[in-house]
């Protein structure tokens, strides 16, 4: 089975956050998600999708997200 991979768009940030929290075993607080959203590089962040559901992701960063751990689920 293959999963389409494409850039994450701003409307998909909540879905990304849910996948990121599960992958990190982390329960982000609302203000932490707001901070992440403010430095999130949508044009350098990709999601893998099963239909309309994001199931994996990859983040590239120029350093603005150094305090966040990029990983795949």
ABEGO torsion letter per residue (X at the ends): XBBBBBBBBAAAAAAAAAAAAAAAGBBBBAAAAAAAAAABBAAABBBBBBEABBABBBBBBAGAAAABBBBBX
